[in-house]
């Protein structure tokens, strides 16, 4: 099929490359000329493991094109996919980019020359596709949805850092189509994927995405609340507690075939320093605002967000309990990306912790294997500094906070790093440090348990 994707951000480009890889001819369209030029040179405008290699491969095969010209890209195409941003705040979701994309596509629908299906892949609250998008398409085209063109909602389930695998080997595909004809065409788009396919309405498809993200975020905040109890009571260890929870067959214990039914869930049932990124915080706020506007109470969602927002302060409180005050203490924060294998710093827990430390007067130095300090300077201030390596960050530091679980931090030689610190205190926010690899006298703090001092 010939497919046009509007938006070359994270979702749009991964989707475009992934669909090209199964044989479709895909054109990724964006108004941002810089992004298109980067793609034409064989790179993604953002970091995602494996994406550049697959992008180069599909461009060489002639199946992946990039353009700023939507009119040319849509001519003769079978499907267009809207994959633009949907920012949100406490008042709800911002649909301005969605509206513009629908207007742009709608104005070209009469010239396409074939029955065309418009697909919303951006995350939008229920009722958006069949009211807002449909209305913009019909107004701009003078055509009627269902009769003259198809309309569908097809949510994405991509995790940054493993998006290529998530797309090429999905655990499910959800197709919410307005008509059987539109649903059948979209099913053909995914015909080569081997996974369960749920055919439903656009509204249910929209809600599936929000429900999935809300559940994962709830598991994280639940785990962090349990960790808060363990951090307050001597002798409790969240890691041990959760291992016991994971042994329940519904979470992690193996069935008779040796496989866990819901093994993936246990990755969210562990304590840390909170969730961040472009999806969970934004989507939970959007879902909460949507629910309240509909007259539905959502106390659990509100609590999930509250626990997450307070987690950074809790981490800093644990540090402060050792120093009394943090003013003028040099704290090295390792990890700016909200998770490993991405350069995304949106709502990063590491950045939140750094901000709280600065507000309490600490001298903060940052490090990340991938993210440069310019990405967070506006949020943390012009005076913030970044070390070129962990050794430099640790030298003279009163404490280190590990905020991102990069593999590089798992491999650190603490017998070399700790002696360089003014006081060897390490807060492990991502369970990457083993006490067995620390020098005597090092204080290891971690989520979910009280202070552990390494000694002979």
Rosetta blueprint (number, residue, H / E / L):
1 X L
2 X E
3 X E
4 X E
5 X E
6 X E
7 X L
8 X L
9 X L
10 X H
11 X H
12 X H
13 X H
14 X H
15 X H
16 X H
17 X H
18 X H
19 X H
20 X H
21 X H
22 X L
23 X L
24 X L
25 X E
26 X E
27 X E
28 X E
29 X E
30 X L
31 X L
32 X L
33 X H
34 X H
35 X H
36 X H
37 X H
38 X H
39 X H
40 X H
41 X L
42 X L
43 X L
44 X L
45 X L
46 X L
47 X L
48 X E
49 X L
50 X L
51 X H
52 X H
53 X H
54 X H
55 X H
56 X H
57 X H
58 X H
59 X H
60 X H
61 X L
62 X L
63 X L
64 X E
65 X E
66 X E
67 X E
68 X L
69 X L
70 X H
71 X H
72 X H
73 X H
74 X H
75 X L
76 X L
77 X L
78 X L
79 X E
80 X E
81 X E
82 X E
83 X L
84 X L
85 X L
86 X L
87 X L
88 X E
89 X E
90 X L
91 X L
92 X E
93 X E
94 X L
95 X L
96 X H
97 X H
98 X H
99 X H
100 X H
101 X H
102 X H
103 X H
104 X H
105 X H
106 X H
107 X H
108 X H
109 X H
110 X H
111 X H
112 X H
113 X L
114 X L
115 X L
116 X L
117 X E
118 X E
119 X E
120 X E
121 X L
122 X L
123 X L
124 X L
125 X L
126 X L
127 X L
128 X H
129 X H
130 X H
131 X H
132 X H
133 X H
134 X H
135 X H
136 X H
137 X H
138 X H
139 X H
140 X H
141 X H
142 X L
143 X L
144 X L
145 X E
146 X L
147 X L
148 X L
149 X E
150 X E
151 X E
152 X E
153 X E
154 X L
155 X L
156 X L
157 X L
158 X L
159 X L
160 X L
161 X L
162 X L
163 X H
164 X H
165 X H
166 X H
167 X H
168 X H
169 X L
170 X L
171 X L
172 X E
173 X E
174 X E
175 X E
176 X E
177 X E
178 X L
179 X L
180 X H
181 X H
182 X H
183 X H
184 X H
185 X H
186 X H
187 X H
188 X H
189 X H
190 X L
191 X L
192 X L
193 X L
194 X L
195 X L
196 X E
197 X E
198 X E
199 X E
200 X E
201 X L
202 X H
203 X H
204 X H
205 X H
206 X H
207 X H
208 X H
209 X H
210 X H
211 X H
212 X H
213 X H
214 X H
215 X H
216 X H
217 X H
218 X H
219 X H
220 X H
221 X H
222 X H
223 X H
224 X H
225 X H
226 X H
227 X H
228 X H
229 X H
230 X H
231 X H
232 X H
233 X L
234 X L
235 X L
236 X L
237 X E
238 X H
239 X H
240 X H
241 X H
242 X H
243 X H
244 X H
245 X H
246 X H
247 X L
248 X L
249 X L
250 X L
251 X L
252 X L
253 X L
254 X E
255 X L
256 X L
257 X L
258 X L
259 X L
260 X E
261 X L
262 X L
263 X H
264 X H
265 X H
266 X H
267 X H
268 X L
269 X L
270 X L
271 X L
272 X L
273 X L
274 X L
275 X L
276 X L
277 X L
278 X L
279 X L
280 X H
281 X H
282 X H
283 X H
284 X H
285 X H
286 X H
287 X H
288 X H
289 X H
290 X H
291 X H
292 X H
293 X H
294 X L
295 X L
296 X L
297 X L
298 X L
299 X H
300 X H
301 X H
302 X H
303 X H
304 X H
305 X H
306 X H
307 X H
308 X H
309 X H
310 X H
311 X H
312 X H
313 X H
314 X H
315 X H
316 X H
317 X H
318 X H
319 X H
320 X H
321 X H
322 X H
323 X H
324 X L
325 X L
326 X L
327 X L
328 X L
329 X L
330 X E
331 X E
332 X E
333 X E
334 X E
335 X L
336 X L
337 X L
338 X L
339 X L
340 X L
341 X L
342 X E
343 X L
344 X L
345 X L
346 X L
347 X L
348 X L
349 X H
350 X H
351 X H
352 X H
353 X H
354 X H
355 X H
356 X H
357 X H
358 X H
359 X H
360 X L
361 X L
362 X L
363 X E
364 X E
365 X E
366 X E
367 X E
368 X L
369 X L
370 X L
371 X L
372 X L
373 X H
374 X H
375 X H
376 X L
377 X H
378 X H
379 X H
380 X H
381 X L
382 X L
383 X L
384 X L
385 X E
386 X E
387 X L
388 X L
389 X L
390 X H
391 X H
392 X H
393 X H
394 X H
395 X L
396 X L
397 X L
398 X L
399 X E
400 X E
401 X E
402 X E
403 X L
404 X L
405 X L
406 X L
407 X H
408 X H
409 X H
410 X H
411 X L
412 X L
413 X L
414 X H
415 X H
416 X H
417 X H
418 X H
419 X H
420 X H
421 X L
422 X L
423 X L
424 X L
425 X E
426 X E
427 X E
428 X E
429 X L
430 X L
431 X L
432 X L
433 X L
434 X L
435 X H
436 X H
437 X H
438 X L
439 X L
440 X L
441 X L
442 X L
443 X E
444 X E
445 X E
446 X E
447 X L
448 X L
449 X E
450 X L
451 X L
452 X E
453 X E
454 X L
455 X L
456 X L
